[in-house]
Amino acid sequence: MRRLPQIPRADWQAQVEQVGLNYHSHEEGPYWDESVCYELGGEEVNALEQAANTLHQLCIEAAGAVIGRGWWERMGITEDAVPGIVRSWEQDDFSLYGRFDLGYDGDGEPKLLEYNADTPTALVEAAVAQWFWLQDTHSEADQFNSIHERLIEAWRRWAGKTVHFSSIKDHPEDEQTVLYLRDTCQQAGVETRSVYIEDLGWEAKQKRFVDVDLRPVELCFKLYPWEWLWQEEFGVHLVEANVQFIEPTWKMLLSNKGILPVLWELFPGHPNLLPAFDEAAPLSGDYIRKPRLSREGSNVSWVEQGVPVEETGGDYGEEGYVYQAPASLPDFDGHRPVFGVWVIDHEAAGLGIREDQRRITSNLSRFVPHYIR
């Protein structure tokens, strides 16, 4: 594994905007960073792919254990969500995608940091932007990236149906992610429609959700966390409505960081897991404290000898915390990468790398493309 300097394409901003990455920069600098790239060997890619496939299966088993043992309070899941989770699990509702964030130094086994299993982003940059970058700069090389093709194939099962695509208004990254996923669905030959979360309506007589044209919403991809959906005004109808959401309700169990201690309890010492607990004591003062439901690195504390050495702000924490042993992240002159392996239709399908000079990856951490030597 090497981190290599690159000469950015002269018109890189226009190039990435053309494929939908219009959030490539922010006030502190570039989010998309092609002034460097990562060169990976085939064995390293195989290790990441195998780890993601293994971890996904472990997570499925852990979700079954949570349901079977009634560990709802342990996961911080409210009672009103339980019937929907159980029904979705028993129906084996369709799951499209997820992203494992892994710590990996190229030598040992990749370690699970967390599973973004409900509303993962950084998809456009992983599936499309870095692929076109590869064609322009390293056309002779390969890339761990079959995300686009695998998404199209996954959607084909809904031929003859209509899938609604939903996000909140005025959020460019979410809107572009949903637009991209809708495009892959259309390429699979499936009819699609759009409806914002704010515009979802409830038709009481028919007990169904409808869009602004009063068309029934029966299949709905929503880039909106399940724990937020339950808090919406229409949340009281989620269980009785005849609608299948993507991601399904059972993915609440895997997007919740409460699954990390469950995994360690069920599979202690597994080479792809870090020790994780519901309390800090077993980790002897060195740990990462994470809210069960935080997103984009919010409210995370890196603690050494009982003292926080790095922390992030945010609005999470009331739902409780988990405590995880620190991972050994590689350090390239102060830049620490996290490897995001995408799972499409239950199989690993590609890689996106985020890096930061801090040890806690946040929403401003840079996305850096990669290739396989």
TORKOL-4160 file (C-alpha; in steps of 0.2 Angstrom, whole numbers, padded with zeros to 4 digits, m for minus):
373
<pt num="1" X="0000" Y="0000" Z="0000"/>
<pt num="2" X="0007" Y="0017" Z="m0005"/>
<pt num="3" X="0000" Y="0035" Z="m0004"/>
<pt num="4" X="0007" Y="0044" Z="m0020"/>
<pt num="5" X="0007" Y="0062" Z="m0025"/>
<pt num="6" X="m0003" Y="0065" Z="m0042"/>
<pt num="7" X="m0005" Y="0080" Z="m0053"/>
<pt num="8" X="m0024" Y="0084" Z="m0053"/>
<pt num="9" X="m0032" Y="0085" Z="m0069"/>
<pt num="10" X="m0033" Y="0103" Z="m0076"/>
<pt num="11" X="m0052" Y="0104" Z="m0076"/>
<pt num="12" X="m0055" Y="0092" Z="m0061"/>
<pt num="13" X="m0069" Y="0102" Z="m0054"/>
<pt num="14" X="m0079" Y="0101" Z="m0070"/>
<pt num="15" X="m0074" Y="0083" Z="m0073"/>
<pt num="16" X="m0082" Y="0078" Z="m0056"/>
<pt num="17" X="m0097" Y="0089" Z="m0057"/>
<pt num="18" X="m0101" Y="0081" Z="m0074"/>
<pt num="19" X="m0103" Y="0064" Z="m0065"/>
<pt num="20" X="m0114" Y="0072" Z="m0051"/>
<pt num="21" X="m0101" Y="0076" Z="m0038"/>
<pt num="22" X="m0105" Y="0094" Z="m0036"/>
<pt num="23" X="m0100" Y="0095" Z="m0017"/>
<pt num="24" X="m0082" Y="0092" Z="m0021"/>
<pt num="25" X="m0076" Y="0107" Z="m0011"/>
<pt num="26" X="m0080" Y="0116" Z="0006"/>
<pt num="27" X="m0074" Y="0131" Z="0015"/>
<pt num="28" X="m0059" Y="0122" Z="0022"/>
<pt num="29" X="m0053" Y="0116" Z="0005"/>
<pt num="30" X="m0057" Y="0101" Z="m0007"/>
<pt num="31" X="m0067" Y="0086" Z="m0001"/>
<pt num="32" X="m0063" Y="0077" Z="m0017"/>
<pt num="33" X="m0044" Y="0076" Z="m0017"/>
<pt num="34" X="m0035" Y="0070" Z="m0033"/>
<pt num="35" X="m0018" Y="0078" Z="m0028"/>
<pt num="36" X="m0014" Y="0061" Z="m0021"/>
<pt num="37" X="m0020" Y="0043" Z="m0023"/>
<pt num="38" X="m0018" Y="0026" Z="m0015"/>
<pt num="39" X="m0009" Y="0012" Z="m0024"/>
<pt num="40" X="m0015" Y="m0005" Z="m0018"/>
<pt num="41" X="m0009" Y="m0023" Z="m0021"/>
<pt num="42" X="m0021" Y="m0037" Z="m0026"/>
<pt num="43" X="m0018" Y="m0046" Z="m0010"/>
<pt num="44" X="m0023" Y="m0030" Z="0000"/>
<pt num="45" X="m0039" Y="m0028" Z="m0010"/>
<pt num="46" X="m0043" Y="m0047" Z="m0008"/>
<pt num="47" X="m0041" Y="m0045" Z="0011"/>
<pt num="48" X="m0053" Y="m0030" Z="0011"/>
<pt num="49" X="m0066" Y="m0039" Z="0001"/>
<pt num="50" X="m0065" Y="m0055" Z="0011"/>
<pt num="51" X="m0066" Y="m0045" Z="0027"/>
<pt num="52" X="m0082" Y="m0036" Z="0021"/>
<pt num="53" X="m0090" Y="m0052" Z="0016"/>
<pt num="54" X="m0086" Y="m0060" Z="0032"/>
<pt num="55" X="m0092" Y="m0045" Z="0043"/>
<pt num="56" X="m0108" Y="m0044" Z="0034"/>
<pt num="57" X="m0112" Y="m0062" Z="0038"/>
<pt num="58" X="m0107" Y="m0059" Z="0056"/>
<pt num="59" X="m0119" Y="m0044" Z="0057"/>
<pt num="60" X="m0133" Y="m0054" Z="0050"/>
<pt num="61" X="m0131" Y="m0067" Z="0063"/>
<pt num="62" X="m0129" Y="m0053" Z="0076"/>
<pt num="63" X="m0146" Y="m0045" Z="0071"/>
<pt num="64" X="m0154" Y="m0062" Z="0073"/>
<pt num="65" X="m0147" Y="m0063" Z="0090"/>
<pt num="66" X="m0153" Y="m0046" Z="0095"/>
<pt num="67" X="m0171" Y="m0051" Z="0089"/>
<pt num="68" X="m0170" Y="m0068" Z="0097"/>
<pt num="69" X="m0164" Y="m0062" Z="0114"/>
<pt num="70" X="m0174" Y="m0046" Z="0115"/>
<pt num="71" X="m0159" Y="m0035" Z="0117"/>
<pt num="72" X="m0169" Y="m0019" Z="0112"/>
<pt num="73" X="m0165" Y="m0009" Z="0127"/>
<pt num="74" X="m0147" Y="m0013" Z="0125"/>
<pt num="75" X="m0147" Y="m0006" Z="0107"/>
<pt num="76" X="m0157" Y="0009" Z="0113"/>
<pt num="77" X="m0172" Y="0005" Z="0101"/>
<pt num="78" X="m0189" Y="0011" Z="0107"/>
<pt num="79" X="m0203" Y="m0001" Z="0109"/>
<pt num="80" X="m0213" Y="0007" Z="0095"/>
<pt num="81" X="m0200" Y="0002" Z="0082"/>
<pt num="82" X="m0199" Y="m0016" Z="0087"/>
<pt num="83" X="m0214" Y="m0023" Z="0078"/>
<pt num="84" X="m0208" Y="m0015" Z="0062"/>
<pt num="85" X="m0191" Y="m0022" Z="0064"/>
<pt num="86" X="m0197" Y="m0040" Z="0068"/>
<pt num="87" X="m0209" Y="m0040" Z="0053"/>
<pt num="88" X="m0196" Y="m0034" Z="0041"/>
<pt num="89" X="m0183" Y="m0047" Z="0047"/>
<pt num="90" X="m0196" Y="m0061" Z="0046"/>
<pt num="91" X="m0200" Y="m0056" Z="0028"/>
<pt num="92" X="m0182" Y="m0055" Z="0023"/>
<pt num="93" X="m0185" Y="m0037" Z="0016"/>
<pt num="94" X="m0173" Y="m0032" Z="0002"/>
<pt num="95" X="m0157" Y="m0024" Z="0007"/>
<pt num="96" X="m0148" Y="m0014" Z="m0007"/>
<pt num="97" X="m0132" Y="m0008" Z="0000"/>
<pt num="98" X="m0121" Y="m0003" Z="0015"/>
<pt num="99" X="m0103" Y="0002" Z="0018"/>
<pt num="100" X="m0091" Y="m0005" Z="0031"/>
<pt num="101" X="m0078" Y="0007" Z="0037"/>
<pt num="102" X="m0062" Y="m0003" Z="0041"/>
<pt num="103" X="m0045" Y="0001" Z="0049"/>
<pt num="104" X="m0032" Y="m0008" Z="0039"/>
<pt num="105" X="m0013" Y="m0005" Z="0038"/>
<pt num="106" X="m0009" Y="m0018" Z="0024"/>
<pt num="107" X="m0001" Y="m0031" Z="0036"/>
<pt num="108" X="m0014" Y="m0037" Z="0048"/>
<pt num="109" X="m0032" Y="m0041" Z="0046"/>
<pt num="110" X="m0044" Y="m0027" Z="0042"/>
<pt num="111" X="m0054" Y="m0022" Z="0057"/>
<pt num="112" X="m0072" Y="m0016" Z="0058"/>
<pt num="113" X="m0074" Y="0002" Z="0064"/>
<pt num="114" X="m0092" Y="0003" Z="0060"/>
<pt num="115" X="m0106" Y="m0002" Z="0048"/>
<pt num="116" X="m0115" Y="0012" Z="0039"/>
<pt num="117" X="m0130" Y="0000" Z="0035"/>
<pt num="118" X="m0145" Y="0012" Z="0033"/>
<pt num="119" X="m0140" Y="0028" Z="0025"/>
<pt num="120" X="m0122" Y="0027" Z="0019"/>
<pt num="121" X="m0116" Y="0041" Z="0008"/>
<pt num="122" X="m0099" Y="0044" Z="m0002"/>
<pt num="123" X="m0107" Y="0033" Z="m0015"/>
<pt num="124" X="m0106" Y="0045" Z="m0031"/>
<pt num="125" X="m0087" Y="0047" Z="m0027"/>
<pt num="126" X="m0084" Y="0029" Z="m0025"/>
<pt num="127" X="m0094" Y="0022" Z="m0039"/>
<pt num="128" X="m0092" Y="0035" Z="m0052"/>
<pt num="129" X="m0080" Y="0049" Z="m0049"/>
<pt num="130" X="m0065" Y="0039" Z="m0045"/>
<pt num="131" X="m0069" Y="0027" Z="m0060"/>
<pt num="132" X="m0068" Y="0041" Z="m0072"/>
<pt num="133" X="m0052" Y="0048" Z="m0063"/>
<pt num="134" X="m0045" Y="0030" Z="m0066"/>
<pt num="135" X="m0049" Y="0031" Z="m0085"/>
<pt num="136" X="m0041" Y="0048" Z="m0086"/>
<pt num="137" X="m0025" Y="0045" Z="m0076"/>
<pt num="138" X="m0021" Y="0026" Z="m0074"/>
<pt num="139" X="m0031" Y="0018" Z="m0088"/>
<pt num="140" X="m0019" Y="0003" Z="m0088"/>
<pt num="141" X="m0023" Y="m0001" Z="m0070"/>
<pt num="142" X="m0038" Y="m0008" Z="m0061"/>
<pt num="143" X="m0049" Y="m0003" Z="m0047"/>
<pt num="144" X="m0059" Y="m0012" Z="m0033"/>
<pt num="145" X="m0075" Y="m0005" Z="m0040"/>
<pt num="146" X="m0090" Y="m0015" Z="m0048"/>
<pt num="147" X="m0103" Y="m0004" Z="m0038"/>
<pt num="148" X="m0112" Y="0003" Z="m0053"/>
<pt num="149" X="m0115" Y="m0013" Z="m0061"/>
<pt num="150" X="m0120" Y="m0022" Z="m0045"/>
<pt num="151" X="m0132" Y="m0009" Z="m0041"/>
<pt num="152" X="m0141" Y="m0010" Z="m0058"/>
<pt num="153" X="m0141" Y="m0029" Z="m0056"/>
<pt num="154" X="m0149" Y="m0028" Z="m0039"/>
<pt num="155" X="m0163" Y="m0017" Z="m0045"/>
<pt num="156" X="m0168" Y="m0029" Z="m0059"/>
<pt num="157" X="m0179" Y="m0039" Z="m0046"/>
<pt num="158" X="m0191" Y="m0024" Z="m0046"/>
<pt num="159" X="m0195" Y="m0024" Z="m0065"/>
<pt num="160" X="m0214" Y="m0021" Z="m0067"/>
<pt num="161" X="m0214" Y="m0011" Z="m0051"/>
<pt num="162" X="m0212" Y="0008" Z="m0047"/>
<pt num="163" X="m0199" Y="0013" Z="m0034"/>
<pt num="164" X="m0200" Y="0030" Z="m0026"/>
<pt num="165" X="m0184" Y="0039" Z="m0022"/>
<pt num="166" X="m0184" Y="0050" Z="m0007"/>
<pt num="167" X="m0172" Y="0062" Z="0003"/>
<pt num="168" X="m0174" Y="0079" Z="0012"/>
<pt num="169" X="m0175" Y="0095" Z="0002"/>
<pt num="170" X="m0160" Y="0107" Z="0000"/>
<pt num="171" X="m0146" Y="0094" Z="0004"/>
<pt num="172" X="m0135" Y="0093" Z="m0011"/>
<pt num="173" X="m0125" Y="0077" Z="m0006"/>
<pt num="174" X="m0141" Y="0068" Z="m0002"/>
<pt num="175" X="m0150" Y="0074" Z="m0017"/>
<pt num="176" X="m0136" Y="0069" Z="m0029"/>
<pt num="177" X="m0134" Y="0052" Z="m0020"/>
<pt num="178" X="m0153" Y="0048" Z="m0022"/>
<pt num="179" X="m0152" Y="0055" Z="m0040"/>
<pt num="180" X="m0138" Y="0043" Z="m0044"/>
<pt num="181" X="m0147" Y="0028" Z="m0036"/>
<pt num="182" X="m0163" Y="0032" Z="m0046"/>
<pt num="183" X="m0153" Y="0032" Z="m0062"/>
<pt num="184" X="m0146" Y="0015" Z="m0058"/>
<pt num="185" X="m0163" Y="0009" Z="m0055"/>
<pt num="186" X="m0169" Y="0016" Z="m0071"/>
<pt num="187" X="m0155" Y="0008" Z="m0080"/>
<pt num="188" X="m0161" Y="m0009" Z="m0073"/>
<pt num="189" X="m0178" Y="m0005" Z="m0083"/>
<pt num="190" X="m0188" Y="m0001" Z="m0067"/>
<pt num="191" X="m0200" Y="0014" Z="m0067"/>
<pt num="192" X="m0196" Y="0027" Z="m0054"/>
<pt num="193" X="m0203" Y="0042" Z="m0046"/>
<pt num="194" X="m0197" Y="0056" Z="m0034"/>
<pt num="195" X="m0205" Y="0062" Z="m0017"/>
<pt num="196" X="m0196" Y="0072" Z="m0004"/>
<pt num="197" X="m0198" Y="0065" Z="0014"/>
<pt num="198" X="m0207" Y="0082" Z="0018"/>
<pt num="199" X="m0220" Y="0078" Z="0005"/>
<pt num="200" X="m0224" Y="0060" Z="0010"/>
<pt num="201" X="m0243" Y="0060" Z="0013"/>
<pt num="202" X="m0254" Y="0048" Z="0022"/>
<pt num="203" X="m0270" Y="0042" Z="0015"/>
<pt num="204" X="m0280" Y="0035" Z="0030"/>
<pt num="205" X="m0294" Y="0026" Z="0022"/>
<pt num="206" X="m0282" Y="0015" Z="0011"/>
<pt num="207" X="m0269" Y="0015" Z="0025"/>
<pt num="208" X="m0255" Y="0020" Z="0013"/>
<pt num="209" X="m0242" Y="0033" Z="0009"/>
<pt num="210" X="m0244" Y="0043" Z="m0006"/>
<pt num="211" X="m0233" Y="0056" Z="m0016"/>
<pt num="212" X="m0238" Y="0074" Z="m0021"/>
<pt num="213" X="m0249" Y="0067" Z="m0035"/>
<pt num="214" X="m0258" Y="0055" Z="m0023"/>
<pt num="215" X="m0250" Y="0040" Z="m0031"/>
<pt num="216" X="m0247" Y="0026" Z="m0019"/>
<pt num="217" X="m0229" Y="0023" Z="m0012"/>
<pt num="218" X="m0227" Y="0005" Z="m0011"/>
<pt num="219" X="m0208" Y="0003" Z="m0014"/>
<pt num="220" X="m0198" Y="0018" Z="m0007"/>
<pt num="221" X="m0179" Y="0020" Z="m0006"/>
<pt num="222" X="m0176" Y="0033" Z="0007"/>
<pt num="223" X="m0160" Y="0042" Z="0011"/>
<pt num="224" X="m0166" Y="0046" Z="0029"/>
<pt num="225" X="m0162" Y="0037" Z="0045"/>
<pt num="226" X="m0175" Y="0025" Z="0052"/>
<pt num="227" X="m0173" Y="0033" Z="0069"/>
<pt num="228" X="m0178" Y="0050" Z="0062"/>
<pt num="229" X="m0192" Y="0042" Z="0052"/>
<pt num="230" X="m0200" Y="0036" Z="0068"/>
<pt num="231" X="m0200" Y="0054" Z="0075"/>
<pt num="232" X="m0209" Y="0061" Z="0060"/>
<pt num="233" X="m0228" Y="0065" Z="0061"/>
<pt num="234" X="m0232" Y="0051" Z="0050"/>
<pt num="235" X="m0221" Y="0039" Z="0060"/>
<pt num="236" X="m0236" Y="0032" Z="0069"/>
<pt num="237" X="m0241" Y="0024" Z="0052"/>
<pt num="238" X="m0225" Y="0016" Z="0048"/>
<pt num="239" X="m0230" Y="m0001" Z="0055"/>
<pt num="240" X="m0247" Y="m0002" Z="0047"/>
<pt num="241" X="m0243" Y="0005" Z="0030"/>
<pt num="242" X="m0242" Y="m0007" Z="0015"/>
<pt num="243" X="m0225" Y="0000" Z="0010"/>
<pt num="244" X="m0208" Y="m0008" Z="0008"/>
<pt num="245" X="m0193" Y="0004" Z="0012"/>
<pt num="246" X="m0176" Y="0002" Z="0006"/>
<pt num="247" X="m0166" Y="0001" Z="0017"/>
<pt num="248" X="m0178" Y="m0010" Z="0027"/>
<pt num="249" X="m0182" Y="m0008" Z="0045"/>
<pt num="250" X="m0171" Y="m0023" Z="0051"/>
<pt num="251" X="m0156" Y="m0013" Z="0045"/>
<pt num="252" X="m0159" Y="m0002" Z="0060"/>
<pt num="253" X="m0150" Y="m0016" Z="0070"/>
<pt num="254" X="m0134" Y="m0015" Z="0059"/>
<pt num="255" X="m0133" Y="0004" Z="0057"/>
<pt num="256" X="m0133" Y="0006" Z="0076"/>
<pt num="257" X="m0116" Y="0005" Z="0084"/>
<pt num="258" X="m0124" Y="m0005" Z="0098"/>
<pt num="259" X="m0121" Y="m0019" Z="0087"/>
<pt num="260" X="m0102" Y="m0018" Z="0090"/>
<pt num="261" X="m0102" Y="m0025" Z="0108"/>
<pt num="262" X="m0115" Y="m0038" Z="0102"/>
<pt num="263" X="m0103" Y="m0044" Z="0089"/>
<pt num="264" X="m0088" Y="m0045" Z="0101"/>
<pt num="265" X="m0099" Y="m0054" Z="0113"/>
<pt num="266" X="m0105" Y="m0067" Z="0100"/>
<pt num="267" X="m0088" Y="m0068" Z="0091"/>
<pt num="268" X="m0074" Y="m0064" Z="0104"/>
<pt num="269" X="m0057" Y="m0063" Z="0097"/>
<pt num="270" X="m0063" Y="m0063" Z="0079"/>
<pt num="271" X="m0048" Y="m0056" Z="0068"/>
<pt num="272" X="m0059" Y="m0043" Z="0059"/>
<pt num="273" X="m0067" Y="m0036" Z="0075"/>
<pt num="274" X="m0060" Y="m0024" Z="0088"/>
<pt num="275" X="m0065" Y="m0027" Z="0107"/>
<pt num="276" X="m0081" Y="m0017" Z="0110"/>
<pt num="277" X="m0092" Y="m0016" Z="0126"/>
<pt num="278" X="m0107" Y="m0007" Z="0133"/>
<pt num="279" X="m0096" Y="0001" Z="0146"/>
<pt num="280" X="m0078" Y="0008" Z="0146"/>
<pt num="281" X="m0070" Y="m0002" Z="0161"/>
<pt num="282" X="m0064" Y="m0018" Z="0151"/>
<pt num="283" X="m0054" Y="m0007" Z="0140"/>
<pt num="284" X="m0042" Y="0000" Z="0154"/>
<pt num="285" X="m0043" Y="0018" Z="0149"/>
<pt num="286" X="m0039" Y="0017" Z="0130"/>
<pt num="287" X="m0054" Y="0017" Z="0119"/>
<pt num="288" X="m0065" Y="0026" Z="0107"/>
<pt num="289" X="m0082" Y="0032" Z="0114"/>
<pt num="290" X="m0096" Y="0032" Z="0101"/>
<pt num="291" X="m0114" Y="0037" Z="0102"/>
<pt num="292" X="m0125" Y="0022" Z="0096"/>
<pt num="293" X="m0133" Y="0033" Z="0083"/>
<pt num="294" X="m0121" Y="0046" Z="0078"/>
<pt num="295" X="m0117" Y="0050" Z="0060"/>
<pt num="296" X="m0102" Y="0057" Z="0051"/>
<pt num="297" X="m0090" Y="0056" Z="0066"/>
<pt num="298" X="m0101" Y="0067" Z="0077"/>
<pt num="299" X="m0099" Y="0066" Z="0096"/>
<pt num="300" X="m0084" Y="0054" Z="0095"/>
<pt num="301" X="m0070" Y="0054" Z="0108"/>
<pt num="302" X="m0053" Y="0046" Z="0107"/>
<pt num="303" X="m0048" Y="0042" Z="0125"/>
<pt num="304" X="m0030" Y="0037" Z="0131"/>
<pt num="305" X="m0027" Y="0033" Z="0149"/>
<pt num="306" X="m0044" Y="0039" Z="0153"/>
<pt num="307" X="m0041" Y="0056" Z="0145"/>
<pt num="308" X="m0049" Y="0062" Z="0129"/>
<pt num="309" X="m0036" Y="0067" Z="0117"/>
<pt num="310" X="m0047" Y="0071" Z="0102"/>
<pt num="311" X="m0066" Y="0074" Z="0102"/>
<pt num="312" X="m0079" Y="0080" Z="0089"/>
<pt num="313" X="m0095" Y="0090" Z="0092"/>
<pt num="314" X="m0113" Y="0086" Z="0087"/>
<pt num="315" X="m0130" Y="0082" Z="0094"/>
<pt num="316" X="m0129" Y="0064" Z="0098"/>
<pt num="317" X="m0126" Y="0054" Z="0114"/>
<pt num="318" X="m0143" Y="0054" Z="0123"/>
<pt num="319" X="m0146" Y="0037" Z="0116"/>
<pt num="320" X="m0131" Y="0030" Z="0125"/>
<pt num="321" X="m0113" Y="0025" Z="0120"/>
<pt num="322" X="m0102" Y="0011" Z="0115"/>
<pt num="323" X="m0084" Y="0009" Z="0119"/>
<pt num="324" X="m0072" Y="0001" Z="0106"/>
<pt num="325" X="m0053" Y="m0002" Z="0107"/>
<pt num="326" X="m0043" Y="0009" Z="0095"/>
<pt num="327" X="m0038" Y="0002" Z="0078"/>
<pt num="328" X="m0021" Y="0003" Z="0071"/>
<pt num="329" X="m0023" Y="0016" Z="0057"/>
<pt num="330" X="m0009" Y="0018" Z="0044"/>
<pt num="331" X="0000" Y="0035" Z="0045"/>
<pt num="332" X="0006" Y="0043" Z="0029"/>
<pt num="333" X="0015" Y="0058" Z="0034"/>
<pt num="334" X="0001" Y="0063" Z="0046"/>
<pt num="335" X="m0013" Y="0057" Z="0034"/>
<pt num="336" X="m0024" Y="0042" Z="0041"/>
<pt num="337" X="m0035" Y="0033" Z="0029"/>
<pt num="338" X="m0051" Y="0023" Z="0033"/>
<pt num="339" X="m0056" Y="0010" Z="0020"/>
<pt num="340" X="m0075" Y="0010" Z="0016"/>
<pt num="341" X="m0080" Y="m0006" Z="0007"/>
<pt num="342" X="m0097" Y="m0006" Z="m0001"/>
<pt num="343" X="m0108" Y="m0021" Z="0000"/>
<pt num="344" X="m0121" Y="m0022" Z="m0013"/>
<pt num="345" X="m0135" Y="m0035" Z="m0012"/>
<pt num="346" X="m0125" Y="m0044" Z="0002"/>
<pt num="347" X="m0109" Y="m0045" Z="m0007"/>
<pt num="348" X="m0093" Y="m0033" Z="m0007"/>
<pt num="349" X="m0093" Y="m0023" Z="m0022"/>
<pt num="350" X="m0080" Y="m0009" Z="m0021"/>
<pt num="351" X="m0069" Y="0003" Z="m0011"/>
<pt num="352" X="m0069" Y="0021" Z="m0006"/>
<pt num="353" X="m0055" Y="0029" Z="0004"/>
<pt num="354" X="m0057" Y="0044" Z="0016"/>
<pt num="355" X="m0042" Y="0051" Z="0025"/>
<pt num="356" X="m0039" Y="0065" Z="0038"/>
<pt num="357" X="m0025" Y="0072" Z="0048"/>
<pt num="358" X="m0036" Y="0069" Z="0063"/>
<pt num="359" X="m0039" Y="0051" Z="0070"/>
<pt num="360" X="m0058" Y="0053" Z="0069"/>
<pt num="361" X="m0065" Y="0053" Z="0052"/>
<pt num="362" X="m0078" Y="0067" Z="0049"/>
<pt num="363" X="m0090" Y="0073" Z="0035"/>
<pt num="364" X="m0075" Y="0085" Z="0029"/>
<pt num="365" X="m0062" Y="0071" Z="0028"/>
<pt num="366" X="m0056" Y="0070" Z="0011"/>
<pt num="367" X="m0060" Y="0057" Z="m0002"/>
<pt num="368" X="m0045" Y="0050" Z="m0011"/>
<pt num="369" X="m0046" Y="0039" Z="m0026"/>
<pt num="370" X="m0036" Y="0022" Z="m0028"/>
<pt num="371" X="m0030" Y="0010" Z="m0041"/>
<pt num="372" X="m0023" Y="m0008" Z="m0040"/>
<pt num="373" X="m0006" Y="m0011" Z="m0046"/>
